[in-house]
Amino acid sequence: QAIQAINGHSDMSPEEFTNMVFQKIDANRDGELTLEEFITGVEKDEYLLELITKSFDLSNVLKVIQSG
């Protein structure tokens, strides 16, 4: 729910989002993400880069807070 509130991405459950991230950037498929895998993966994936960038834009959080 926090992920959805931060990035406004409500059509995917947190579990689905996490699975999608791992499928895209867990380079060695060990079920764990190193910092290096995360950074490299996000830099190479335009969709994830945009999503992460939006996560740092707190305007969506303010909208959620204002709407109750």
PyMOL Python script that loads the backbone (N, CA, C, O; Angstrom):
from pymol import cmd

cmd.read_pdbstr("""\
ATOM      1  N   GLN A   1       0.818  -1.193   0.000  1.00  0.00           N
ATOM      2  CA  GLN A   1       0.000   0.000   0.000  1.00  0.00           C
ATOM      3  C   GLN A   1       0.862   1.257   0.000  1.00  0.00           C
ATOM      4  O   GLN A   1       0.521   2.256  -0.633  1.00  0.00           O
ATOM      5  N   ALA A   2       1.983   1.194   0.719  1.00  0.00           N
ATOM      6  CA  ALA A   2       2.874   2.354   0.753  1.00  0.00           C
ATOM      7  C   ALA A   2       3.461   2.611  -0.627  1.00  0.00           C
ATOM      8  O   ALA A   2       3.554   3.759  -1.062  1.00  0.00           O
ATOM      9  N   ILE A   3       3.857   1.549  -1.316  1.00  0.00           N
ATOM     10  CA  ILE A   3       4.396   1.694  -2.673  1.00  0.00           C
ATOM     11  C   ILE A   3       3.350   2.332  -3.572  1.00  0.00           C
ATOM     12  O   ILE A   3       3.657   3.240  -4.344  1.00  0.00           O
ATOM     13  N   GLN A   4       2.125   1.861  -3.472  1.00  0.00           N
ATOM     14  CA  GLN A   4       1.052   2.393  -4.299  1.00  0.00           C
ATOM     15  C   GLN A   4       0.778   3.855  -3.971  1.00  0.00           C
ATOM     16  O   GLN A   4       0.538   4.649  -4.880  1.00  0.00           O
ATOM     17  N   ALA A   5       0.807   4.225  -2.703  1.00  0.00           N
ATOM     18  CA  ALA A   5       0.555   5.614  -2.316  1.00  0.00           C
ATOM     19  C   ALA A   5       1.664   6.531  -2.799  1.00  0.00           C
ATOM     20  O   ALA A   5       1.414   7.664  -3.212  1.00  0.00           O
ATOM     21  N   ILE A   6       2.884   6.037  -2.745  1.00  0.00           N
ATOM     22  CA  ILE A   6       4.012   6.874  -3.141  1.00  0.00           C
ATOM     23  C   ILE A   6       4.043   7.094  -4.642  1.00  0.00           C
ATOM     24  O   ILE A   6       4.238   8.220  -5.102  1.00  0.00           O
ATOM     25  N   ASN A   7       3.854   6.029  -5.411  1.00  0.00           N
ATOM     26  CA  ASN A   7       4.013   6.200  -6.856  1.00  0.00           C
ATOM     27  C   ASN A   7       2.702   6.269  -7.620  1.00  0.00           C
ATOM     28  O   ASN A   7       2.712   6.401  -8.844  1.00  0.00           O
ATOM     29  N   GLY A   8       1.572   6.183  -6.926  1.00  0.00           N
ATOM     30  CA  GLY A   8       0.285   6.287  -7.604  1.00  0.00           C
ATOM     31  C   GLY A   8      -0.017   5.093  -8.494  1.00  0.00           C
ATOM     32  O   GLY A   8      -0.881   5.171  -9.367  1.00  0.00           O
ATOM     33  N   HIS A   9       0.681   4.002  -8.282  1.00  0.00           N
ATOM     34  CA  HIS A   9       0.571   2.816  -9.135  1.00  0.00           C
ATOM     35  C   HIS A   9      -0.381   1.824  -8.478  1.00  0.00           C
ATOM     36  O   HIS A   9       0.065   0.928  -7.762  1.00  0.00           O
ATOM     37  N   SER A  10      -1.671   1.965  -8.706  1.00  0.00           N
ATOM     38  CA  SER A  10      -2.648   1.168  -7.967  1.00  0.00           C
ATOM     39  C   SER A  10      -3.195  -0.031  -8.733  1.00  0.00           C
ATOM     40  O   SER A  10      -4.006  -0.779  -8.187  1.00  0.00           O
ATOM     41  N   ASP A  11      -2.777  -0.237  -9.979  1.00  0.00           N
ATOM     42  CA  ASP A  11      -3.314  -1.369 -10.728  1.00  0.00           C
ATOM     43  C   ASP A  11      -2.502  -2.638 -10.506  1.00  0.00           C
ATOM     44  O   ASP A  11      -2.741  -3.647 -11.169  1.00  0.00           O
ATOM     45  N   MET A  12      -1.545  -2.601  -9.580  1.00  0.00           N
ATOM     46  CA  MET A  12      -0.688  -3.742  -9.308  1.00  0.00           C
ATOM     47  C   MET A  12      -0.539  -3.860  -7.789  1.00  0.00           C
ATOM     48  O   MET A  12      -0.276  -2.868  -7.109  1.00  0.00           O
ATOM     49  N   SER A  13      -0.707  -5.070  -7.262  1.00  0.00           N
ATOM     50  CA  SER A  13      -0.551  -5.256  -5.822  1.00  0.00           C
ATOM     51  C   SER A  13       0.934  -5.111  -5.462  1.00  0.00           C
ATOM     52  O   SER A  13       1.793  -5.226  -6.337  1.00  0.00           O
ATOM     53  N   PRO A  14       1.240  -4.861  -4.193  1.00  0.00           N
ATOM     54  CA  PRO A  14       2.647  -4.783  -3.791  1.00  0.00           C
ATOM     55  C   PRO A  14       3.417  -6.067  -4.133  1.00  0.00           C
ATOM     56  O   PRO A  14       4.585  -6.012  -4.516  1.00  0.00           O
ATOM     57  N   GLU A  15       2.759  -7.211  -3.993  1.00  0.00           N
ATOM     58  CA  GLU A  15       3.405  -8.484  -4.318  1.00  0.00           C
ATOM     59  C   GLU A  15       3.709  -8.578  -5.809  1.00  0.00           C
ATOM     60  O   GLU A  15       4.789  -9.018  -6.204  1.00  0.00           O
ATOM     61  N   GLU A  16       2.746  -8.159  -6.637  1.00  0.00           N
ATOM     62  CA  GLU A  16       2.952  -8.174  -8.089  1.00  0.00           C
ATOM     63  C   GLU A  16       4.073  -7.216  -8.480  1.00  0.00           C
ATOM     64  O   GLU A  16       4.898  -7.531  -9.338  1.00  0.00           O
ATOM     65  N   PHE A  17       4.097  -6.052  -7.847  1.00  0.00           N
ATOM     66  CA  PHE A  17       5.149  -5.074  -8.125  1.00  0.00           C
ATOM     67  C   PHE A  17       6.520  -5.650  -7.775  1.00  0.00           C
ATOM     68  O   PHE A  17       7.463  -5.546  -8.560  1.00  0.00           O
ATOM     69  N   THR A  18       6.623  -6.258  -6.591  1.00  0.00           N
ATOM     70  CA  THR A  18       7.888  -6.840  -6.151  1.00  0.00           C
ATOM     71  C   THR A  18       8.336  -7.951  -7.094  1.00  0.00           C
ATOM     72  O   THR A  18       9.507  -8.015  -7.468  1.00  0.00           O
ATOM     73  N   ASN A  19       7.412  -8.821  -7.476  1.00  0.00           N
ATOM     74  CA  ASN A  19       7.747  -9.899  -8.415  1.00  0.00           C
ATOM     75  C   ASN A  19       8.229  -9.342  -9.749  1.00  0.00           C
ATOM     76  O   ASN A  19       9.187  -9.853 -10.328  1.00  0.00           O
ATOM     77  N   MET A  20       7.572  -8.303 -10.233  1.00  0.00           N
ATOM     78  CA  MET A  20       7.963  -7.684 -11.498  1.00  0.00           C
ATOM     79  C   MET A  20       9.379  -7.111 -11.408  1.00  0.00           C
ATOM     80  O   MET A  20      10.178  -7.274 -12.330  1.00  0.00           O
ATOM     81  N   VAL A  21       9.687  -6.442 -10.295  1.00  0.00           N
ATOM     82  CA  VAL A  21      11.017  -5.868 -10.114  1.00  0.00           C
ATOM     83  C   VAL A  21      12.068  -6.977 -10.128  1.00  0.00           C
ATOM     84  O   VAL A  21      13.089  -6.862 -10.805  1.00  0.00           O
ATOM     85  N   PHE A  22      11.815  -8.046  -9.380  1.00  0.00           N
ATOM     86  CA  PHE A  22      12.787  -9.139  -9.328  1.00  0.00           C
ATOM     87  C   PHE A  22      12.954  -9.804 -10.692  1.00  0.00           C
ATOM     88  O   PHE A  22      14.074 -10.138 -11.078  1.00  0.00           O
ATOM     89  N   GLN A  23      11.869  -9.999 -11.421  1.00  0.00           N
ATOM     90  CA  GLN A  23      11.957 -10.615 -12.747  1.00  0.00           C
ATOM     91  C   GLN A  23      12.811  -9.764 -13.682  1.00  0.00           C
ATOM     92  O   GLN A  23      13.553 -10.293 -14.509  1.00  0.00           O
ATOM     93  N   LYS A  24      12.703  -8.460 -13.546  1.00  0.00           N
ATOM     94  CA  LYS A  24      13.417  -7.564 -14.451  1.00  0.00           C
ATOM     95  C   LYS A  24      14.883  -7.373 -14.083  1.00  0.00           C
ATOM     96  O   LYS A  24      15.725  -7.247 -14.972  1.00  0.00           O
ATOM     97  N   ILE A  25      15.210  -7.348 -12.781  1.00  0.00           N
ATOM     98  CA  ILE A  25      16.561  -6.916 -12.432  1.00  0.00           C
ATOM     99  C   ILE A  25      17.364  -7.873 -11.557  1.00  0.00           C
ATOM    100  O   ILE A  25      18.508  -7.559 -11.228  1.00  0.00           O
ATOM    101  N   ASP A  26      16.823  -9.022 -11.166  1.00  0.00           N
ATOM    102  CA  ASP A  26      17.606 -10.006 -10.412  1.00  0.00           C
ATOM    103  C   ASP A  26      18.475 -10.770 -11.412  1.00  0.00           C
ATOM    104  O   ASP A  26      18.101 -11.845 -11.882  1.00  0.00           O
ATOM    105  N   ALA A  27      19.637 -10.201 -11.728  1.00  0.00           N
ATOM    106  CA  ALA A  27      20.482 -10.690 -12.827  1.00  0.00           C
ATOM    107  C   ALA A  27      20.898 -12.146 -12.675  1.00  0.00           C
ATOM    108  O   ALA A  27      20.898 -12.891 -13.656  1.00  0.00           O
ATOM    109  N   ASN A  28      21.252 -12.566 -11.464  1.00  0.00           N
ATOM    110  CA  ASN A  28      21.706 -13.943 -11.295  1.00  0.00           C
ATOM    111  C   ASN A  28      20.598 -14.895 -10.835  1.00  0.00           C
ATOM    112  O   ASN A  28      20.860 -16.068 -10.570  1.00  0.00           O
ATOM    113  N   ARG A  29      19.379 -14.401 -10.742  1.00  0.00           N
ATOM    114  CA  ARG A  29      18.182 -15.191 -10.423  1.00  0.00           C
ATOM    115  C   ARG A  29      18.300 -15.965  -9.108  1.00  0.00           C
ATOM    116  O   ARG A  29      17.848 -17.104  -8.996  1.00  0.00           O
ATOM    117  N   ASP A  30      18.918 -15.319  -8.120  1.00  0.00           N
ATOM    118  CA  ASP A  30      19.068 -15.989  -6.826  1.00  0.00           C
ATOM    119  C   ASP A  30      17.985 -15.579  -5.828  1.00  0.00           C
ATOM    120  O   ASP A  30      18.008 -16.019  -4.678  1.00  0.00           O
ATOM    121  N   GLY A  31      17.040 -14.743  -6.254  1.00  0.00           N
ATOM    122  CA  GLY A  31      15.957 -14.322  -5.372  1.00  0.00           C
ATOM    123  C   GLY A  31      16.334 -13.198  -4.426  1.00  0.00           C
ATOM    124  O   GLY A  31      15.558 -12.832  -3.544  1.00  0.00           O
ATOM    125  N   GLU A  32      17.528 -12.652  -4.610  1.00  0.00           N
ATOM    126  CA  GLU A  32      17.988 -11.531  -3.798  1.00  0.00           C
ATOM    127  C   GLU A  32      18.531 -10.453  -4.719  1.00  0.00           C
ATOM    128  O   GLU A  32      19.065 -10.738  -5.792  1.00  0.00           O
ATOM    129  N   LEU A  33      18.385  -9.207  -4.280  1.00  0.00           N
ATOM    130  CA  LEU A  33      18.920  -8.094  -5.061  1.00  0.00           C
ATOM    131  C   LEU A  33      20.063  -7.450  -4.302  1.00  0.00           C
ATOM    132  O   LEU A  33      19.900  -6.990  -3.172  1.00  0.00           O
ATOM    133  N   THR A  34      21.222  -7.425  -4.939  1.00  0.00           N
ATOM    134  CA  THR A  34      22.323  -6.652  -4.372  1.00  0.00           C
ATOM    135  C   THR A  34      22.097  -5.196  -4.783  1.00  0.00           C
ATOM    136  O   THR A  34      21.317  -4.907  -5.690  1.00  0.00           O
ATOM    137  N   LEU A  35      22.781  -4.306  -4.113  1.00  0.00           N
ATOM    138  CA  LEU A  35      22.682  -2.893  -4.483  1.00  0.00           C
ATOM    139  C   LEU A  35      23.125  -2.706  -5.925  1.00  0.00           C
ATOM    140  O   LEU A  35      22.515  -1.941  -6.672  1.00  0.00           O
ATOM    141  N   GLU A  36      24.184  -3.401  -6.315  1.00  0.00           N
ATOM    142  CA  GLU A  36      24.682  -3.303  -7.684  1.00  0.00           C
ATOM    143  C   GLU A  36      23.641  -3.782  -8.695  1.00  0.00           C
ATOM    144  O   GLU A  36      23.425  -3.128  -9.715  1.00  0.00           O
ATOM    145  N   GLU A  37      22.992  -4.924  -8.420  1.00  0.00           N
ATOM    146  CA  GLU A  37      21.942  -5.418  -9.320  1.00  0.00           C
ATOM    147  C   GLU A  37      20.809  -4.406  -9.423  1.00  0.00           C
ATOM    148  O   GLU A  37      20.296  -4.139 -10.510  1.00  0.00           O
ATOM    149  N   PHE A  38      20.424  -3.844  -8.274  1.00  0.00           N
ATOM    150  CA  PHE A  38      19.320  -2.892  -8.265  1.00  0.00           C
ATOM    151  C   PHE A  38      19.651  -1.663  -9.107  1.00  0.00           C
ATOM    152  O   PHE A  38      18.869  -1.262  -9.969  1.00  0.00           O
ATOM    153  N   ILE A  39      20.807  -1.074  -8.851  1.00  0.00           N
ATOM    154  CA  ILE A  39      21.191   0.139  -9.572  1.00  0.00           C
ATOM    155  C   ILE A  39      21.316  -0.140 -11.067  1.00  0.00           C
ATOM    156  O   ILE A  39      20.770   0.600 -11.885  1.00  0.00           O
ATOM    157  N   THR A  40      22.030  -1.199 -11.423  1.00  0.00           N
ATOM    158  CA  THR A  40      22.218  -1.545 -12.830  1.00  0.00           C
ATOM    159  C   THR A  40      20.883  -1.838 -13.503  1.00  0.00           C
ATOM    160  O   THR A  40      20.620  -1.371 -14.611  1.00  0.00           O
ATOM    161  N   GLY A  41      20.046  -2.613 -12.825  1.00  0.00           N
ATOM    162  CA  GLY A  41      18.749  -2.977 -13.389  1.00  0.00           C
ATOM    163  C   GLY A  41      17.843  -1.788 -13.614  1.00  0.00           C
ATOM    164  O   GLY A  41      17.198  -1.680 -14.657  1.00  0.00           O
ATOM    165  N   VAL A  42      17.791  -0.894 -12.641  1.00  0.00           N
ATOM    166  CA  VAL A  42      16.932   0.285 -12.771  1.00  0.00           C
ATOM    167  C   VAL A  42      17.451   1.211 -13.864  1.00  0.00           C
ATOM    168  O   VAL A  42      16.669   1.788 -14.619  1.00  0.00           O
ATOM    169  N   GLU A  43      18.774   1.353 -13.948  1.00  0.00           N
ATOM    170  CA  GLU A  43      19.347   2.210 -14.990  1.00  0.00           C
ATOM    171  C   GLU A  43      19.039   1.684 -16.390  1.00  0.00           C
ATOM    172  O   GLU A  43      18.885   2.470 -17.325  1.00  0.00           O
ATOM    173  N   LYS A  44      18.949   0.374 -16.542  1.00  0.00           N
ATOM    174  CA  LYS A  44      18.716  -0.231 -17.853  1.00  0.00           C
ATOM    175  C   LYS A  44      17.237  -0.336 -18.218  1.00  0.00           C
ATOM    176  O   LYS A  44      16.901  -0.517 -19.388  1.00  0.00           O
ATOM    177  N   ASP A  45      16.358  -0.224 -17.234  1.00  0.00           N
ATOM    178  CA  ASP A  45      14.935  -0.396 -17.483  1.00  0.00           C
ATOM    179  C   ASP A  45      14.216   0.950 -17.385  1.00  0.00           C
ATOM    180  O   ASP A  45      14.033   1.483 -16.290  1.00  0.00           O
ATOM    181  N   GLU A  46      13.818   1.485 -18.509  1.00  0.00           N
ATOM    182  CA  GLU A  46      13.199   2.813 -18.558  1.00  0.00           C
ATOM    183  C   GLU A  46      11.938   2.901 -17.688  1.00  0.00           C
ATOM    184  O   GLU A  46      11.708   3.910 -17.022  1.00  0.00           O
ATOM    185  N   TYR A  47      11.129   1.843 -17.700  1.00  0.00           N
ATOM    186  CA  TYR A  47       9.884   1.821 -16.921  1.00  0.00           C
ATOM    187  C   TYR A  47      10.190   1.915 -15.425  1.00  0.00           C
ATOM    188  O   TYR A  47       9.593   2.726 -14.717  1.00  0.00           O
ATOM    189  N   LEU A  48      11.125   1.082 -14.942  1.00  0.00           N
ATOM    190  CA  LEU A  48      11.469   1.118 -13.522  1.00  0.00           C
ATOM    191  C   LEU A  48      12.125   2.426 -13.131  1.00  0.00           C
ATOM    192  O   LEU A  48      11.869   2.954 -12.049  1.00  0.00           O
ATOM    193  N   LEU A  49      12.968   2.951 -14.002  1.00  0.00           N
ATOM    194  CA  LEU A  49      13.614   4.230 -13.719  1.00  0.00           C
ATOM    195  C   LEU A  49      12.571   5.329 -13.540  1.00  0.00           C
ATOM    196  O   LEU A  49      12.665   6.145 -12.623  1.00  0.00           O
ATOM    197  N   GLU A  50      11.586   5.341 -14.418  1.00  0.00           N
ATOM    198  CA  GLU A  50      10.503   6.331 -14.304  1.00  0.00           C
ATOM    199  C   GLU A  50       9.716   6.130 -13.018  1.00  0.00           C
ATOM    200  O   GLU A  50       9.380   7.097 -12.334  1.00  0.00           O
ATOM    201  N   LEU A  51       9.421   4.869 -12.686  1.00  0.00           N
ATOM    202  CA  LEU A  51       8.662   4.551 -11.484  1.00  0.00           C
ATOM    203  C   LEU A  51       9.419   4.982 -10.230  1.00  0.00           C
ATOM    204  O   LEU A  51       8.834   5.560  -9.314  1.00  0.00           O
ATOM    205  N   ILE A  52      10.716   4.699 -10.192  1.00  0.00           N
ATOM    206  CA  ILE A  52      11.533   5.086  -9.039  1.00  0.00           C
ATOM    207  C   ILE A  52      11.627   6.607  -8.946  1.00  0.00           C
ATOM    208  O   ILE A  52      11.561   7.170  -7.853  1.00  0.00           O
ATOM    209  N   THR A  53      11.779   7.263 -10.074  1.00  0.00           N
ATOM    210  CA  THR A  53      11.842   8.723 -10.094  1.00  0.00           C
ATOM    211  C   THR A  53      10.556   9.317  -9.538  1.00  0.00           C
ATOM    212  O   THR A  53      10.590  10.266  -8.754  1.00  0.00           O
ATOM    213  N   LYS A  54       9.419   8.753  -9.945  1.00  0.00           N
ATOM    214  CA  LYS A  54       8.133   9.237  -9.435  1.00  0.00           C
ATOM    215  C   LYS A  54       8.016   8.999  -7.937  1.00  0.00           C
ATOM    216  O   LYS A  54       7.358   9.768  -7.236  1.00  0.00           O
ATOM    217  N   SER A  55       8.648   7.942  -7.443  1.00  0.00           N
ATOM    218  CA  SER A  55       8.588   7.640  -6.016  1.00  0.00           C
ATOM    219  C   SER A  55       9.210   8.749  -5.182  1.00  0.00           C
ATOM    220  O   SER A  55       8.809   8.972  -4.040  1.00  0.00           O
ATOM    221  N   PHE A  56      10.186   9.444  -5.751  1.00  0.00           N
ATOM    222  CA  PHE A  56      10.820  10.527  -5.021  1.00  0.00           C
ATOM    223  C   PHE A  56      10.040  11.828  -5.138  1.00  0.00           C
ATOM    224  O   PHE A  56      10.348  12.799  -4.446  1.00  0.00           O
ATOM    225  N   ASP A  57       9.036  11.857  -6.003  1.00  0.00           N
ATOM    226  CA  ASP A  57       8.145  13.004  -6.124  1.00  0.00           C
ATOM    227  C   ASP A  57       7.017  12.794  -5.118  1.00  0.00           C
ATOM    228  O   ASP A  57       6.158  11.934  -5.317  1.00  0.00           O
ATOM    229  N   LEU A  58       7.017  13.557  -4.066  1.00  0.00           N
ATOM    230  CA  LEU A  58       6.071  13.337  -2.980  1.00  0.00           C
ATOM    231  C   LEU A  58       4.715  13.997  -3.201  1.00  0.00           C
ATOM    232  O   LEU A  58       3.886  14.023  -2.290  1.00  0.00           O
ATOM    233  N   SER A  59       4.479  14.530  -4.394  1.00  0.00           N
ATOM    234  CA  SER A  59       3.192  15.170  -4.646  1.00  0.00           C
ATOM    235  C   SER A  59       2.052  14.168  -4.556  1.00  0.00           C
ATOM    236  O   SER A  59       0.958  14.522  -4.118  1.00  0.00           O
ATOM    237  N   ASN A  60       2.286  12.914  -4.966  1.00  0.00           N
ATOM    238  CA  ASN A  60       1.236  11.894  -4.837  1.00  0.00           C
ATOM    239  C   ASN A  60       0.926  11.601  -3.378  1.00  0.00           C
ATOM    240  O   ASN A  60      -0.232  11.374  -3.027  1.00  0.00           O
ATOM    241  N   VAL A  61       1.943  11.602  -2.525  1.00  0.00           N
ATOM    242  CA  VAL A  61       1.721  11.377  -1.099  1.00  0.00           C
ATOM    243  C   VAL A  61       0.865  12.502  -0.535  1.00  0.00           C
ATOM    244  O   VAL A  61      -0.057  12.257   0.243  1.00  0.00           O
ATOM    245  N   LEU A  62       1.170  13.732  -0.926  1.00  0.00           N
ATOM    246  CA  LEU A  62       0.382  14.864  -0.451  1.00  0.00           C
ATOM    247  C   LEU A  62      -1.074  14.762  -0.908  1.00  0.00           C
ATOM    248  O   LEU A  62      -1.984  15.105  -0.154  1.00  0.00           O
ATOM    249  N   LYS A  63      -1.299  14.296  -2.130  1.00  0.00           N
ATOM    250  CA  LYS A  63      -2.664  14.115  -2.626  1.00  0.00           C
ATOM    251  C   LYS A  63      -3.413  13.094  -1.786  1.00  0.00           C
ATOM    252  O   LYS A  63      -4.577  13.298  -1.442  1.00  0.00           O
ATOM    253  N   VAL A  64      -2.738  11.986  -1.454  1.00  0.00           N
ATOM    254  CA  VAL A  64      -3.365  10.943  -0.640  1.00  0.00           C
ATOM    255  C   VAL A  64      -3.705  11.487   0.738  1.00  0.00           C
ATOM    256  O   VAL A  64      -4.789  11.230   1.262  1.00  0.00           O
ATOM    257  N   ILE A  65      -2.781  12.237   1.324  1.00  0.00           N
ATOM    258  CA  ILE A  65      -3.016  12.803   2.653  1.00  0.00           C
ATOM    259  C   ILE A  65      -4.178  13.795   2.614  1.00  0.00           C
ATOM    260  O   ILE A  65      -5.026  13.796   3.507  1.00  0.00           O
ATOM    261  N   GLN A  66      -4.215  14.627   1.593  1.00  0.00           N
ATOM    262  CA  GLN A  66      -5.274  15.632   1.495  1.00  0.00           C
ATOM    263  C   GLN A  66      -6.638  15.009   1.267  1.00  0.00           C
ATOM    264  O   GLN A  66      -7.651  15.520   1.746  1.00  0.00           O
ATOM    265  N   SER A  67      -6.662  13.893   0.525  1.00  0.00           N
ATOM    266  CA  SER A  67      -7.963  13.271   0.241  1.00  0.00           C
ATOM    267  C   SER A  67      -8.440  12.385   1.380  1.00  0.00           C
ATOM    268  O   SER A  67      -9.561  11.877   1.345  1.00  0.00           O
ATOM    269  N   GLY A  68      -7.616  12.200   2.369  1.00  0.00           N
ATOM    270  CA  GLY A  68      -8.013  11.420   3.546  1.00  0.00           C
ATOM    271  C   GLY A  68      -7.764   9.980   3.352  1.00  0.00           C
ATOM    272  O   GLY A  68      -8.041   9.180   4.246  1.00  0.00           O
TER     273      GLY A  68
END
""", "prot")
cmd.dss("prot")
cmd.show_as("cartoon", "prot")
cmd.util.cbc("prot")
cmd.orient("prot")
